[in-house]
Amino acid sequence: MDNKKQSWEESYQKKDNFLFYPHEEIIRFFAKHISQRTGLTTFKKKHSNEGLPKVLDLGCGIGRHVIFSHEMQTEAYGVDLSESAISFAIDWAEKEGIQDARKRIIQSDITQMPFQNDFFDFVVSHGVLDSMSANICQKAIADTHRVMKPGGYFYCDLISGDDSAHNPDFSGEEIVQTEHEKNTIQLYFNRKTINDFFSPYFDIAEIALIKRTNSLNNQFISRYHIVLKKK
Ligand SMILES: C[S@@+](CC[C@H](N)C(=O)[O-])C[C@H]1O[C@@H](n2cnc3c(N)ncnc32)[C@H](O)[C@@H]1O
């Protein structure tokens, strides 16, 4: 299976996905399930763990959600295919005072992660499971299930075929032709493929389809934002 590692390395050399601030839906997930910021130095705990919850950013890129996770009072971990992205993420995490950054932020394919079974309380993943072939995505979902504790929550987002370039029910793979993420894979989802891929491992706790329309020309894209609970 071609995981397009070389194309991702080239993409990071061009500084694609050098993103430094957390995505709004990740902030929302943390506030609801993990930790809600109530002041400059105060947080309201939303989880039931005794100590800090272990949170994995699956496909962490340069680490924006690992850093956010650490700021939100967790034991933060990250994993990504790209060596250059991981190297940047480790440097950033060390500057932010994350202990054992080199042990916690790891280069690996997410189909076979070097973490024990039932290790993480939560997993978050933004723009990742739709950036690979369907085959690899299904294996990654199975390995995510393996590394999570029973009942743990998993946030991810997926691009929907419901955009102005496809018919609303489209699902399938396309090779990215634009300069941004050139030669990587874009995997489009509909409700059926989401159910087929996730239902052996997770229950869907929340699912929202968020549409963004350019009002100048009516072109639109949409993404599913999903909260899953490990079966
Ligand atoms: C669009 S980027 C998103 C990065 C990050 N989640 C963020 O929100 O900034 C997609 C990421 O998925 C990673 N990726 C793609 N296929 C992967 C695989 N098989 N295993 C691990 N990471 C993978 C890429 O290296 C890239 O960092």
The ligand as an SDF file (V2000), in Angstrom:
LIG
                    3D

 27 29  0  0  0  0  0  0  0  0999 V2000
   -3.8980   17.8670    6.0710 C   0  0  0  0  0  0  0  0  0  0  0  0
   -2.5670   17.3450    7.0870 S   0  0  0  0  0  0  0  0  0  0  0  0
   -3.2360   17.7020    8.7020 C   0  0  0  0  0  0  0  0  0  0  0  0
   -2.1830   17.8990    9.7720 C   0  0  0  0  0  0  0  0  0  0  0  0
   -2.7070   18.1950   11.1940 C   0  0  0  0  0  0  0  0  0  0  0  0
   -3.6630   17.2080   11.6520 N   0  0  0  0  0  0  0  0  0  0  0  0
   -3.3170   19.5670   11.3190 C   0  0  0  0  0  0  0  0  0  0  0  0
   -4.5310   19.6720   11.5090 O   0  0  0  0  0  0  0  0  0  0  0  0
   -2.5680   20.5480   11.2400 O   0  0  0  0  0  0  0  0  0  0  0  0
   -2.6740   15.5710    6.9680 C   0  0  0  0  0  0  0  0  0  0  0  0
   -1.6060   14.8390    7.7710 C   0  0  0  0  0  0  0  0  0  0  0  0
   -1.8420   13.4260    7.6790 O   0  0  0  0  0  0  0  0  0  0  0  0
   -0.5710   12.7800    7.6850 C   0  0  0  0  0  0  0  0  0  0  0  0
   -0.7120   11.4230    7.1440 N   0  0  0  0  0  0  0  0  0  0  0  0
   -1.1650   11.0590    5.9160 C   0  0  0  0  0  0  0  0  0  0  0  0
   -1.1380    9.7170    5.7860 N   0  0  0  0  0  0  0  0  0  0  0  0
   -0.6580    9.2100    6.9570 C   0  0  0  0  0  0  0  0  0  0  0  0
   -0.3780    7.8940    7.4330 C   0  0  0  0  0  0  0  0  0  0  0  0
   -0.6120    6.8090    6.6800 N   0  0  0  0  0  0  0  0  0  0  0  0
    0.1140    7.7720    8.7010 N   0  0  0  0  0  0  0  0  0  0  0  0
    0.3440    8.8660    9.4810 C   0  0  0  0  0  0  0  0  0  0  0  0
    0.0920   10.1300    9.0770 N   0  0  0  0  0  0  0  0  0  0  0  0
   -0.3970   10.3010    7.8260 C   0  0  0  0  0  0  0  0  0  0  0  0
    0.2810   13.6820    6.8140 C   0  0  0  0  0  0  0  0  0  0  0  0
    1.6710   13.4750    6.9890 O   0  0  0  0  0  0  0  0  0  0  0  0
   -0.1920   15.0750    7.2500 C   0  0  0  0  0  0  0  0  0  0  0  0
    0.5910   15.5640    8.3090 O   0  0  0  0  0  0  0  0  0  0  0  0
  1  2  1  0
  2  3  1  0
  2 10  1  0
  3  4  1  0
  4  5  1  0
  5  6  1  0
  5  7  1  0
  7  8  2  0
  7  9  1  0
 10 11  1  0
 11 12  1  0
 11 26  1  0
 12 13  1  0
 13 14  1  0
 13 24  1  0
 14 15  1  0
 14 23  1  0
 15 16  2  0
 16 17  1  0
 17 18  1  0
 17 23  2  0
 18 19  1  0
 18 20  2  0
 20 21  1  0
 21 22  2  0
 22 23  1  0
 24 25  1  0
 24 26  1  0
 26 27  1  0
M  CHG  2   2   1   9  -1
M  END
$$$$
